[in-house]
Amino acid sequence: MSHARNSLPAIVTLLIVTAFGLFGVSLVTRVGYLAVPAALGLPSGLPGLRFLPVGETTWLIALTDSAAALVLVALVALARGGFWRTWGAFLAGAVLADLLRGVVLAQTASASLGAYAGYVVGALVTGLVWGVALGWLAGLAALPRRREHVPSPPTEAGEPITASSL
């Protein structure tokens, strides 16, 4: 039970990236302003865990999205702490995943140095936005984690507890 409870943030993150893999394209088509990063050539949303390329994308981009999604899940799984540490790990994972996706998109587009920098900065911004927007879900999943409790040494009755006795 405690192993499942401790890996709950990773499971929630895996569900999020699977949902982005399955429904990410339909989400972008239904909510118009989410298509702005994709119109600029930037990664739209979090990386999706998908098994086939979407539309006219190449296998390289599909594999990069899946690898970036697994990087995000791994960073959240390695975070050991409460709400804020897990949210920060999700934020760092989202930024790292979008940077990876942005670099691959820039290489696929054969971008010049200025455009490459634009891809990297845009991926950094989109990673930050999505990390802040959805990282709280993984943070909430970290709340029921069992903390390691180190028992204090027993003291004699009547003896005051001092820093040296701990």
Buried (B, 14 or more C-beta within 10 A) or exposed (E): EEEEEBBBBBBBBBBBBBBBBEEBBEBBEEEEEBBEBBEEBBBBBBBBBBEEBEEEBEEEBBEBBBBBBBBBBBBBBEBBBEBEBBBBBBBBBBBBBBBBBBBBBBEBEEBEEEEBEBBBEBBBBBBBBBBEEBBBBBBBBBEEBEEEEEEEEEEEEEEEEEEEEE
